């Protein structure tokens, strides 16, 4: 899928989807994702089980993540190639917004 199609279809992302994709640069199960997000955001974002599994299901159906394996009845997910590309595009979009804000603020940020 070309970049413009991915941009129109998936960006901007919700904060939850972004954090989940970011966490899945390394294979993790649902609870591991929840812990990663809470730790890396210093507790600012806590993803509940309903939100987590609903978002995982959507990301998997969109082929942004894939099941890597199953251990002790836990599904382990990781980014797909498409998911990796979408995550990179979102990071670039967010960087552009931050840089725009810094330029407009006169470098005070």
N, C-alpha and C positions, 0 to 999 in steps of 0.2 A: 504494500500500500504506500502510495507516495506521501511525502511529508505534509503537503497542503491538506490532503484528505484526513490524515491523522490529526492535524491541528484543528480542523473544523469539527471533527467528530468527538474528540476527547478533551480539548482544552477550552476554557480553564477547568482544572480538576477541583473537586472538593478537597478540603484539607485532609479528610479521612482517607480518601483514595490515594492522595499523594503520599501520605505517611505510610500507608500499607505498601504501596509500590516501592517506596524508598527502603522499607524494611526487608523487602523480598529480593534485594540484591544478593542476599544470602538466604538459602532455603530455611524456612521456618514453618512451624505449625501455628494455629490461631492464637493460642495463649502466648506463645513466644513473640508473635507480632504485637499483641497487646502490651506485653512487658517492654519491648523495644520502644514502642511509641511513647509510652509513659515515661520511660527513662530518658530518652533523647529530647523530650520536650519539657523535662524537669517537672512532670506532673501536670502540665497545662492541658494536655490532651489525654483523655482516658477513653478508650474505645470499649464500649460494652459488647457483650457477646452477640446480641441481636444485630447491632450495627456491623460488627466484625464479620459475621457469617453471611449477612446479606450482601455486604460489599465484596467479600471474597467470591461469592456465587456470581455476582454481576461481572467482576473482573475476569473470572474464569470463562464465563459464557462469551465475553468479548475477546477472549484469547490474549489478554494482557498478562495473565499468569497461568501457570500450568502446575498440575500436581507432579511433584518430583518423585515422591514415594509415600508409603504408609508405614508408620511404626507404632506398635501398640495401639492400633485403632485410631491413630492421629494422622490426618492428612498433612503432609509436608508440601508446601507450595514454594515456587520460585518464579522469578520474572521470565516471561517468554521473550523472544527477540523483539516482537512487536511491543511488548510492555517496556522493555529497555529503551526502545526508540521514543515511545510516548513520554517516559519519565525524563529522558534527556531534553526533549522539546519543552516540557513543563519547567524544568530547571532553567533553561535558557529564557523562557518567558518571564519567570520570576526575577531572574537577574536583570533583565531589561527594565522591569518595573522599579526595582531597587535603584538601579543606576539613574533612571529618569528622575526619581525622587531626590537623589543626592545632587544631581545637576540643578534641579529647580530650587533646592534648599540652599544653594550657594556653598555647598561643601560642609554644612554644619552637622550633618549626620555622621 
